[in-house]
Amino acid sequence: MKLPVIRVAVDLPLPRLFDYSVAAADESDVGRCALVPFGSGEKLGIIVAVLASSSHNKLKAATTILRELPPLPADWLALTDFCSRYYQHPLGEVMASALPPAMRRGKLPAARQKRAAAAEVDAEPVLPTLLAEQAAAVATVAASFGRYAAFLLHGVTGSGKTEVYLRLIAQNLARGRQSLMLVPEIALTPQLEGRVASRFPRARVVSAHSGMAAVARSRAFMAALSGEADIVLGTRLAVFTPLPRLGLIVIDEEHDASFKQQEGLRYSARDVAIWRAHQLELPVVLGSATPSLETFHHADSGRYRLLELPRRAVASAEMPVVRCIDTRREKLQDGFSAALLAALAARLERQEQSLIFLNRRGYAPVLACPACGWVSRCRRCAANLVLHKIDRRLRCHHCGWDEAVPGHCPDCGNLDVHPFGRGTQRLEEFLGARFPGTRILRVDRDSANTPRKWQSLLDTIHDGGADILIGTQMLAKGHDFPRLTLVGVVGADAALFAADFRAPERLFSQLMQVGGRSGRAALAGEVLIQTEHPSHPLYRALMAHDYRHFALAQLAERRAAGFPPFSHQALLSAEAKQLEAALDFLKRAAAAARQILPAGVSLYDPVPMRLYRVMALERGQLLVESPSRPALQGLLAPWLERLYQLKTPRDLRWRIDVDPLEF
């Protein structure tokens, strides 16, 4: 008698499924977890099909089907299958990465104690009055409930995009449907959760992000899967949360690069969310003051519907005045112009807050010897060690290498080694000496390296415990500081002429976002940008608050150069102990691609990566590009079949990145 066969996706870096015989199984077992023998041990897999028989003659028997765990729904299986096919990643690894850690081990979270019945809410929250543009946006999206539609909510900083999201979630809840809201940073999730919970006291709100404890993640996953959760808030991994009653997806700060996973399965949570909305026929809202050029292009061409919020939601709040300070003919005082120092002094006199923005942490980018030219290089990366003066350490911001600051030059013995350049710690030291007694707060990955420290810093700012903030991009998004009236930008020019074609877009977004932290209440805001290129078109667009002009100019340049969104790309990268081995593999990979290269697909030569050495491994890359997404995808699947067959050294690793953001 033939036994039923289950086809299982196992968490392995292999692009195939595995068949096992079982004593009993039927279609209701599709989506369930199963323990299966593999090699000398056991692995957890997910059943993707139940077959009457298999083409394999001798099948191993599955250890057990874990029927105490609920099956994953068909739409979740379809979502992970799409990610596997589009991003060219093994299905078993895709599914495993989408599950919370406990479920990957086949365990159910401990039963949660039943919550007491919610007390009656005496009064509904008082809702702010919507501007006409906000009300129109809510009505337009709500009219599409029950069918697919993609909306770009383009609102200036402080325009009340979050209030639009909350009104839509309220209407979706009234329909008995679940809402999924994605945000770019873990740090923003607890704040947003508090705001959402206070707005919807009768709803079950859960968070989903990698900073949560394993048990909490599993409980949130199960609450969503069972339909108990009404609203799920999370970072990029939350896009895989199973939601049987899903009716609305919101992506806040959709332009943010952190929505793209850079390790393992290299997916874009924004793009996956849009596919999911299309799959389930429901609306998706992408919100930003500085949309990605891809999203803006889709809205400008009519593929997405554009909803605009051109003014701030607080009646007394105007957009900040943006000025450029020409530093070409001025001697700076440790990086500060006289005009910026005077503006800081004026805010201190008026007891208002200021923010100095420098997207470089540490004290100085490098320590160097003027006598022999020695510089503090990382021994594992093709990068410099950054001086952290407070704890007298040199650190690599790429691999984490850490060592003590030398008392003399390691090469020539010179005692007079100097820091060159500036980081946030150096600005903090200078301003502390310039304005003694001033409460200066530095906010970067060093000072806010745990959720508790980050929340403590935010509480200090909101409570008025800081006069001058010195911060990196951590302070550029999602924060509302009513007393903040001045933003000073230091060291932005380097990105104007970077080799990366996305650098201007990122710089414009950073500066508009961080500038938008000022003047969000009754107090007028001002943004001062120190630059040697005050007439640059990017800065002129910033001064005019004209995102559209900047975006259209950038899109024209990209169209002429054949860059995304006018082309589609995939990047094959390889790393090994020696760069020659990585490049040799990529040359053989290129030869394999040329044998099956479709018309309209371009294959570039293998080259070293810009940062070619990281963590003692040397890296190369091979770019494939086409104006046609189907043509590019038509190459990738058969090409990867050939790549898996290539012989490689034991220490060599390769990966494919579809729609890459970094080169």
C-alpha positions, 0 to 999 in steps of 0.5 A: 500500500502506497503511503501519502507523500508530503512535499516540504520546504526545508530551511536550507540554501538549496533551491529545491523541495523534498518529498517524505512519506507519512502514515496519514496526510491530506490537503488540510495539512498544507501549510503545517510544520513538519519535522523531517529527517535530514542527514544525520539529524532532523529539520523543520520544514513546511508542507507545501503540497500533499501528493498521492505518490512521488517520482522517487522510489525510496522515500524517508518517512517524515518524523511527525506533522506538528498538528498542534501548530495551526497551518499557515494560510494559502495567501501566506504560502503564495506570498513566500513563493512569490518572494522565492521566485522574484528574489531568486532565493530558496523557498525553505529559507524564505519561509524560515526567515518569515517565521518567528524563532520559536516556530522555526523550532516547531514550538508554540509560545506558552499560553498567554493568560486571558486578559480581563474584559476591557473596561468601558471607555468613558469617552472617545479620544478627541480627534483633531480637525482634519484639513481639507486635503487630509479629509480628501485623502481619507475619503479617496482611500476609503472608497477603494476598500475591498479592491486593489489600489496603490496611493502615494500620500505625499505630504510635507513634514508635519502635514499630518500623514499619521492622522490620515493613517489613523482615520483609515485604520478606524474605518477599516476596523469598523469593517471588521478588517485588520490593518498592517502598518510598516515603519522603517525603524524599530525605535519608532515602533513603541512610540507609534504603538502607544499612539495607536493604542490610545486612539483605539483602546478597544482594539488589539494592537501588536508589534512585530520587529526584530528587537522583540523577545522571541516569545513576544514575537511568537505571540504577536505572530499567533495573535495575527494568524488567529485573527485576534490582533486587529492592528499590526505595527512593525518593521520590514519583517512584519510584511510577512505576518499572516492576517486572515482579515487584512483590509489595509496596508500602510507604509510610512516613510516608504522611501527609507532604505531600511525597508530593503533587507541587506542580508539573507533574503534580500527583499524590499518590504515596500515592494512585497507589501504592494504585491500582497495588496494586489494579491488580496485586492486591498488598498496600500498607502505609501506615505512620505515627504520625500518619496523614493524616485521609483514611487514618485515615478509610478505616481507621476505616470498614473500607476499609483494615485497621488494624494498631496498634503502641501501644508502643515497640519498645525495652523500656526506652523509654517515650513522652516526657512532654509538658507545656505551658508557659503563656507568657501571664503570663511575659516570655520571654527572646528567645523562651525561658521560664524552664522551658525554659531550666532544662530545657536546663541540666539536660540539659547537666549530664547530658550529654544532647542537646536539640532546640529545634524552630522551623519557621522558618529565618533570623534573623527573619521580617522587618526593619522600621523603627519610625520610618516602618513600612517592612518588608522586602517581596519585590519579586516576591511578596506576602511579606516578605523574611526576615533571614539575619543570618549572611551579612547577606542578606534572602531570599524563601523563596518565589521565592528573591529575595536582596538585601543588608541595608540600612544604613538604612531605604530610605524614611526613612533611619532607621539603627535598623531592627530584626528582628521575630520569630524564626527558627532563626538567632536562637535559635542566637545567643541560646543560644550566648550563654546557654550559652557553650562549648555545642556548638550545631548548627542544622539547617535548609535553610540549614545542610543545603543539600546531601546531603553537608552533611546527612549531615555534620550527622547524623554529628555528632549521632550521634557526640555532637558536639552538645549542643543541636540547633536545627531545623525539620521536617527533624529531625521524622521518621525519625531516631533519636538515642539521647542526645536526651531533651528536645524544646522547641517554640517558636512553634507557636501560629500554626497553631492558628488558620490559615485552612487547614482542614488546619493543625491536622492538620499541626501535630499531626503535626509536634509528635507526630513531633518529640516522638517523637525524644526518649526513644527508648532507655534515657533518659527523654524529655520534650517542652515546648511553649511556648504561650498556649493550654495548654488547647487540645484539640490540646495536650491530645491531644498530652499524652495521646499520643491521636491517635485522639481528635484525629483523630475530633474533626477528622473530626467538624468536617470532616464538618460543614463538608463538607471532605475526606475527606467531599468531593472537590475540584479547584482551577483556578488561573491566573497572569498579570502582572496579577491582573485577567487571571487572575480574568477567565480564571477567571470565563470558566472558571466560566461554561463549567463552569456550562453542564455542571455535574452535580447535586451539584457546587458551583462557588465564585467565583474569588478571589485566592490567599492568597499572591496574588503569587509571582515577579512573577506574580499568582494566582487560584483557582477551587474545584470540590467534590462529595461524589461523586468520580465526579460531580466527575470527570464534570465535569472532562474535558468542562470541560477540553476547553472550557478549552483552547478559551478565548482567553487572554493570552500571559502567562497560565498555568492548571492544574488540581489534583485533590485539592489540599493547598494553596490 
